[in-house]
Amino acid sequence: MIVVKVTYTVNDAYVNTNKEMIEAFLTDFRKLDGSPFLYSVLQTEDCKTFIHISQYKDKVIQNSLLNTPSFIHFQEQRDKNLMSEPRIEILNFIGSSQDIFDS
């Protein structure tokens, strides 16, 4: 399993647009077979910092999602409105209260 956490902060004026862009790519993700991935987005108390946690069964599904046109567009627009570079962390999955991907 591949687990990635991306944390970034956008400019105040871009917060609502960022949320709209997130909803657009999540809508496209929901149209796909969701069994090999889980993608979650959270917003911190400051309202302008976002955390994306993505879990992929394998590299094939990761590449597929990351190349979704709406996701690419989101990243291009987000990158123009960042307060600093995103922090990307590769995490080691230990376990969860539910089975995420059937083997």
TIVO-2410 file (N, C-alpha, C; in nm, 3 decimals):
# residues 103
REC num residu      c1      c2      c3 atome chaine
REC   1      M   0.084  -0.117   0.000     N      A
REC   1      M   0.000   0.000   0.000    CA      A
REC   1      M   0.089   0.123   0.000     C      A
REC   2      I   0.046   0.225  -0.071     N      A
REC   2      I   0.115   0.354  -0.077    CA      A
REC   2      I   0.028   0.456  -0.004     C      A
REC   3      V   0.087   0.527   0.092     N      A
REC   3      V   0.014   0.630   0.166    CA      A
REC   3      V   0.095   0.759   0.159     C      A
REC   4      V   0.027   0.866   0.117     N      A
REC   4      V   0.094   0.995   0.102    CA      A
REC   4      V   0.011   1.102   0.172     C      A
REC   5      K   0.081   1.188   0.244     N      A
REC   5      K   0.018   1.303   0.311    CA      A
REC   5      K   0.080   1.429   0.253     C      A
REC   6      V  -0.005   1.519   0.202     N      A
REC   6      V   0.042   1.646   0.148    CA      A
REC   6      V  -0.024   1.757   0.227     C      A
REC   7      T   0.057   1.847   0.280     N      A
REC   7      T   0.009   1.961   0.358    CA      A
REC   7      T   0.054   2.089   0.291     C      A
REC   8      Y  -0.038   2.183   0.274     N      A
REC   8      Y  -0.003   2.310   0.211    CA      A
REC   8      Y  -0.095   2.420   0.260     C      A
REC   9      T  -0.049   2.544   0.245     N      A
REC   9      T  -0.127   2.661   0.284    CA      A
REC   9      T  -0.142   2.751   0.164     C      A
REC  10      V  -0.265   2.794   0.138     N      A
REC  10      V  -0.293   2.884   0.026    CA      A
REC  10      V  -0.316   3.026   0.076     C      A
REC  11      N  -0.310   3.120  -0.015     N      A
REC  11      N  -0.339   3.259   0.017    CA      A
REC  11      N  -0.485   3.271   0.062     C      A
REC  12      D  -0.512   3.367   0.151     N      A
REC  12      D  -0.647   3.386   0.204    CA      A
REC  12      D  -0.753   3.398   0.094     C      A
REC  13      A  -0.721   3.473  -0.009     N      A
REC  13      A  -0.819   3.498  -0.115    CA      A
REC  13      A  -0.849   3.373  -0.199     C      A
REC  14      Y  -0.766   3.270  -0.187     N      A
REC  14      Y  -0.782   3.151  -0.270    CA      A
REC  14      Y  -0.853   3.035  -0.198     C      A
REC  15      V  -0.881   3.049  -0.071     N      A
REC  15      V  -0.937   2.938   0.008    CA      A
REC  15      V  -1.063   2.880  -0.054     C      A
REC  16      N  -1.161   2.962  -0.085     N      A
REC  16      N  -1.287   2.911  -0.141    CA      A
REC  16      N  -1.268   2.848  -0.278     C      A
REC  17      T  -1.184   2.908  -0.360     N      A
REC  17      T  -1.156   2.851  -0.492    CA      A
REC  17      T  -1.087   2.716  -0.476     C      A
REC  18      N  -0.995   2.707  -0.382     N      A
REC  18      N  -0.926   2.580  -0.358    CA      A
REC  18      N  -1.027   2.471  -0.320     C      A
REC  19      K  -1.121   2.505  -0.235     N      A
REC  19      K  -1.223   2.407  -0.194    CA      A
REC  19      K  -1.309   2.365  -0.314     C      A
REC  20      E  -1.340   2.458  -0.402     N      A
REC  20      E  -1.417   2.425  -0.523    CA      A
REC  20      E  -1.337   2.333  -0.615     C      A
REC  21      M  -1.207   2.360  -0.629     N      A
REC  21      M  -1.122   2.277  -0.714    CA      A
REC  21      M  -1.108   2.136  -0.655     C      A
REC  22      I  -1.100   2.128  -0.524     N      A
REC  22      I  -1.093   1.998  -0.457    CA      A
REC  22      I  -1.221   1.920  -0.484     C      A
REC  23      E  -1.335   1.984  -0.468     N      A
REC  23      E  -1.462   1.916  -0.492    CA      A
REC  23      E  -1.473   1.867  -0.635     C      A
REC  24      A  -1.418   1.942  -0.730     N      A
REC  24      A  -1.423   1.901  -0.871    CA      A
REC  24      A  -1.346   1.771  -0.894     C      A
REC  25      F  -1.223   1.761  -0.841     N      A
REC  25      F  -1.150   1.636  -0.865    CA      A
REC  25      F  -1.204   1.522  -0.781     C      A
REC  26      L  -1.257   1.552  -0.662     N      A
REC  26      L  -1.318   1.444  -0.582    CA      A
REC  26      L  -1.442   1.389  -0.651     C      A
REC  27      T  -1.517   1.475  -0.718     N      A
REC  27      T  -1.634   1.430  -0.794    CA      A
REC  27      T  -1.590   1.333  -0.903     C      A
REC  28      D  -1.481   1.365  -0.971     N      A
REC  28      D  -1.429   1.274  -1.073    CA      A
REC  28      D  -1.377   1.145  -1.011     C      A
REC  29      F  -1.312   1.154  -0.896     N      A
REC  29      F  -1.262   1.033  -0.829    CA      A
REC  29      F  -1.378   0.942  -0.789     C      A
REC  30      R  -1.491   1.002  -0.747     N      A
REC  30      R  -1.607   0.923  -0.706    CA      A
REC  30      R  -1.668   0.844  -0.821     C      A
REC  31      K  -1.643   0.887  -0.943     N      A
REC  31      K  -1.695   0.817  -1.061    CA      A
REC  31      K  -1.614   0.692  -1.093     C      A
REC  32      L  -1.498   0.678  -1.031     N      A
REC  32      L  -1.409   0.565  -1.057    CA      A
REC  32      L  -1.438   0.451  -0.959     C      A
REC  33      D  -1.385   0.336  -0.988     N      A
REC  33      D  -1.391   0.224  -0.895    CA      A
REC  33      D  -1.310   0.263  -0.772     C      A
REC  34      G  -1.376   0.285  -0.660     N      A
REC  34      G  -1.310   0.332  -0.539    CA      A
REC  34      G  -1.246   0.223  -0.455     C      A
REC  35      S  -1.256   0.099  -0.499     N      A
REC  35      S  -1.202  -0.009  -0.416    CA      A
REC  35      S  -1.050  -0.009  -0.402     C      A
REC  36      P  -0.972   0.042  -0.500     N      A
REC  36      P  -0.826   0.037  -0.482    CA      A
REC  36      P  -0.764   0.167  -0.428     C      A
REC  37      F  -0.846   0.262  -0.383     N      A
REC  37      F  -0.788   0.385  -0.329    CA      A
REC  37      F  -0.883   0.453  -0.232     C      A
REC  38      L  -0.827   0.537  -0.146     N      A
REC  38      L  -0.904   0.623  -0.056    CA      A
REC  38      L  -0.834   0.758  -0.057     C      A
REC  39      Y  -0.908   0.863  -0.088     N      A
REC  39      Y  -0.849   0.997  -0.095    CA      A
REC  39      Y  -0.932   1.087  -0.006     C      A
REC  40      S  -0.869   1.148   0.093     N      A
REC  40      S  -0.938   1.236   0.188    CA      A
REC  40      S  -0.869   1.372   0.192     C      A
REC  41      V  -0.950   1.476   0.209     N      A
REC  41      V  -0.896   1.612   0.220    CA      A
REC  41      V  -0.953   1.674   0.347     C      A
REC  42      L  -0.866   1.739   0.424     N      A
REC  42      L  -0.906   1.804   0.548    CA      A
REC  42      L  -0.858   1.948   0.546     C      A
REC  43      Q  -0.921   2.029   0.628     N      A
REC  43      Q  -0.886   2.171   0.640    CA      A
REC  43      Q  -0.857   2.198   0.787     C      A
REC  44      T  -0.749   2.271   0.817     N      A
REC  44      T  -0.714   2.300   0.955    CA      A
REC  44      T  -0.792   2.420   1.007     C      A
REC  45      E  -0.775   2.447   1.135     N      A
REC  45      E  -0.847   2.556   1.200    CA      A
REC  45      E  -0.818   2.693   1.140     C      A
REC  46      D  -0.700   2.711   1.083     N      A
REC  46      D  -0.669   2.843   1.025    CA      A
REC  46      D  -0.743   2.867   0.894     C      A
REC  47      C  -0.813   2.763   0.844     N      A
REC  47      C  -0.896   2.766   0.723    CA      A
REC  47      C  -0.819   2.776   0.592     C      A
REC  48      K  -0.690   2.801   0.596     N      A
REC  48      K  -0.616   2.814   0.470    CA      A
REC  48      K  -0.510   2.705   0.451     C      A
REC  49      T  -0.501   2.614   0.549     N      A
REC  49      T  -0.410   2.502   0.538    CA      A
REC  49      T  -0.493   2.375   0.512     C      A
REC  50      F  -0.449   2.299   0.413     N      A
REC  50      F  -0.520   2.179   0.371    CA      A
REC  50      F  -0.427   2.059   0.382     C      A
REC  51      I  -0.486   1.945   0.415     N      A
REC  51      I  -0.412   1.820   0.426    CA      A
REC  51      I  -0.483   1.718   0.337     C      A
REC  52      H  -0.408   1.661   0.245     N      A
REC  52      H  -0.460   1.555   0.158    CA      A
REC  52      H  -0.394   1.425   0.202     C      A
REC  53      I  -0.474   1.324   0.231     N      A
REC  53      I  -0.420   1.193   0.266    CA      A
REC  53      I  -0.473   1.095   0.162     C      A
REC  54      S  -0.381   1.036   0.089     N      A
REC  54      S  -0.419   0.942  -0.016    CA      A
REC  54      S  -0.360   0.806   0.014     C      A
REC  55      Q  -0.445   0.705  -0.006     N      A
REC  55      Q  -0.403   0.568   0.015    CA      A
REC  55      Q  -0.435   0.491  -0.114     C      A
REC  56      Y  -0.332   0.427  -0.167     N      A
REC  56      Y  -0.345   0.356  -0.294    CA      A
REC  56      Y  -0.306   0.210  -0.275     C      A
REC  57      K  -0.379   0.122  -0.338     N      A
REC  57      K  -0.345  -0.020  -0.332    CA      A
REC  57      K  -0.210  -0.046  -0.398     C      A
REC  58      D  -0.183   0.029  -0.508     N      A
REC  58      D  -0.057   0.009  -0.578    CA      A
REC  58      D  -0.024   0.132  -0.663     C      A
REC  59      K   0.092   0.126  -0.727     N      A
REC  59      K   0.142   0.238  -0.809    CA      A
REC  59      K   0.053   0.264  -0.931     C      A
REC  60      V  -0.009   0.160  -0.985     N      A
REC  60      V  -0.093   0.175  -1.104    CA      A
REC  60      V  -0.211   0.268  -1.074     C      A
REC  61      I  -0.283   0.244  -0.963     N      A
REC  61      I  -0.397   0.330  -0.930    CA      A
REC  61      I  -0.350   0.470  -0.890     C      A
REC  62      Q  -0.236   0.479  -0.823     N      A
REC  62      Q  -0.182   0.610  -0.787    CA      A
REC  62      Q  -0.157   0.693  -0.913     C      A
REC  63      N  -0.088   0.635  -1.010     N      A
REC  63      N  -0.059   0.707  -1.135    CA      A
REC  63      N  -0.186   0.745  -1.208     C      A
REC  64      S  -0.284   0.656  -1.208     N      A
REC  64      S  -0.411   0.684  -1.275    CA      A
REC  64      S  -0.479   0.806  -1.213     C      A
REC  65      L  -0.488   0.809  -1.081     N      A
REC  65      L  -0.554   0.922  -1.014    CA      A
REC  65      L  -0.477   1.052  -1.033     C      A
REC  66      L  -0.346   1.046  -1.018     N      A
REC  66      L  -0.265   1.167  -1.029    CA      A
REC  66      L  -0.266   1.225  -1.170     C      A
REC  67      N  -0.309   1.147  -1.267     N      A
REC  67      N  -0.317   1.195  -1.405    CA      A
REC  67      N  -0.459   1.227  -1.449     C      A
REC  68      T  -0.553   1.229  -1.355     N      A
REC  68      T  -0.690   1.270  -1.385    CA      A
REC  68      T  -0.686   1.419  -1.421     C      A
REC  69      P  -0.744   1.459  -1.534     N      A
REC  69      P  -0.736   1.599  -1.577    CA      A
REC  69      P  -0.779   1.701  -1.471     C      A
REC  70      S  -0.887   1.674  -1.398     N      A
REC  70      S  -0.932   1.770  -1.297    CA      A
REC  70      S  -0.832   1.781  -1.181     C      A
REC  71      F  -0.762   1.672  -1.151     N      A
REC  71      F  -0.661   1.675  -1.045    CA      A
REC  71      F  -0.539   1.754  -1.091     C      A
REC  72      I  -0.498   1.733  -1.214     N      A
REC  72      I  -0.385   1.809  -1.270    CA      A
REC  72      I  -0.418   1.959  -1.271     C      A
REC  73      H  -0.540   1.993  -1.312     N      A
REC  73      H  -0.582   2.134  -1.314    CA      A
REC  73      H  -0.582   2.192  -1.173     C      A
REC  74      F  -0.632   2.116  -1.075     N      A
REC  74      F  -0.631   2.159  -0.936    CA      A
REC  74      F  -0.488   2.193  -0.892     C      A
REC  75      Q  -0.395   2.102  -0.920     N      A
REC  75      Q  -0.256   2.123  -0.878    CA      A
REC  75      Q  -0.195   2.247  -0.943     C      A
REC  76      E  -0.222   2.266  -1.071     N      A
REC  76      E  -0.167   2.383  -1.142    CA      A
REC  76      E  -0.217   2.512  -1.080     C      A
REC  77      Q  -0.346   2.518  -1.051     N      A
REC  77      Q  -0.404   2.640  -0.993    CA      A
REC  77      Q  -0.360   2.659  -0.848     C      A
REC  78      R  -0.358   2.551  -0.772     N      A
REC  78      R  -0.314   2.559  -0.632    CA      A
REC  78      R  -0.172   2.612  -0.624     C      A
REC  79      D  -0.085   2.560  -0.711     N      A
REC  79      D   0.056   2.598  -0.706    CA      A
REC  79      D   0.078   2.747  -0.731     C      A
REC  80      K  -0.014   2.811  -0.799     N      A
REC  80      K  -0.005   2.956  -0.824    CA      A
REC  80      K  -0.049   3.037  -0.703     C      A
REC  81      N  -0.108   2.972  -0.603     N      A
REC  81      N  -0.167   3.043  -0.489    CA      A
REC  81      N  -0.116   2.994  -0.354     C      A
REC  82      L   0.000   2.930  -0.354     N      A
REC  82      L   0.058   2.878  -0.230    CA      A
REC  82      L   0.132   2.985  -0.152     C      A
REC  83      M   0.127   2.974  -0.020     N      A
REC  83      M   0.207   3.061   0.065    CA      A
REC  83      M   0.348   3.003   0.081     C      A
REC  84      S   0.361   2.871   0.065     N      A
REC  84      S   0.492   2.804   0.070    CA      A
REC  84      S   0.478   2.670  -0.001     C      A
REC  85      E   0.589   2.605  -0.025     N      A
REC  85      E   0.588   2.476  -0.094    CA      A
REC  85      E   0.510   2.372  -0.014     C      A
REC  86      P   0.437   2.285  -0.081     N      A
REC  86      P   0.367   2.178  -0.009    CA      A
REC  86      P   0.466   2.084   0.060     C      A
REC  87      R   0.425   2.031   0.172     N      A
REC  87      R   0.506   1.932   0.243    CA      A
REC  87      R   0.449   1.795   0.207     C      A
REC  88      I   0.530   1.712   0.145     N      A
REC  88      I   0.487   1.579   0.100    CA      A
REC  88      I   0.556   1.475   0.188     C      A
REC  89      E   0.474   1.389   0.250     N      A
REC  89      E   0.526   1.284   0.336    CA      A
REC  89      E   0.476   1.149   0.287     C      A
REC  90      I   0.567   1.055   0.274     N      A
REC  90      I   0.533   0.917   0.244    CA      A
REC  90      I   0.521   0.847   0.379     C      A
REC  91      L   0.406   0.786   0.406     N      A
REC  91      L   0.381   0.725   0.536    CA      A
REC  91      L   0.380   0.573   0.525     C      A
REC  92      N   0.415   0.508   0.633     N      A
REC  92      N   0.410   0.362   0.640    CA      A
REC  92      N   0.280   0.321   0.707     C      A
REC  93      F   0.200   0.245   0.637     N      A
REC  93      F   0.072   0.198   0.690    CA      A
REC  93      F   0.096   0.089   0.794     C      A
REC  94      I   0.037   0.106   0.911     N      A
REC  94      I   0.049   0.007   1.019    CA      A
REC  94      I  -0.080  -0.074   1.029     C      A
REC  95      G  -0.193  -0.007   1.028     N      A
REC  95      G  -0.321  -0.077   1.039    CA      A
REC  95      G  -0.435   0.020   1.054     C      A
REC  96      S  -0.557  -0.032   1.051     N      A
REC  96      S  -0.677   0.052   1.069    CA      A
REC  96      S  -0.787  -0.031   1.130     C      A
REC  97      S  -0.893   0.036   1.170     N      A
REC  97      S  -1.006  -0.033   1.232    CA      A
REC  97      S  -1.091  -0.109   1.131     C      A
REC  98      Q  -1.068  -0.083   1.001     N      A
REC  98      Q  -1.140  -0.150   0.894    CA      A
REC  98      Q  -1.041  -0.193   0.787     C      A
REC  99      D  -1.078  -0.298   0.714     N      A
REC  99      D  -0.998  -0.335   0.599    CA      A
REC  99      D  -1.019  -0.228   0.492     C      A
REC 100      I  -0.910  -0.174   0.440     N      A
REC 100      I  -0.921  -0.067   0.341    CA      A
REC 100      I  -0.930  -0.127   0.202     C      A
REC 101      F  -0.838  -0.215   0.168     N      A
REC 101      F  -0.838  -0.278   0.036    CA      A
REC 101      F  -0.838  -0.428   0.053     C      A
REC 102      D  -0.932  -0.494  -0.011     N      A
REC 102      D  -0.931  -0.640  -0.008    CA      A
REC 102      D  -0.814  -0.688  -0.090     C      A
REC 103      S  -0.745  -0.785  -0.042     N      A
REC 103      S  -0.630  -0.839  -0.115    CA      A
REC 103      S  -0.674  -0.930  -0.226     C      A
***
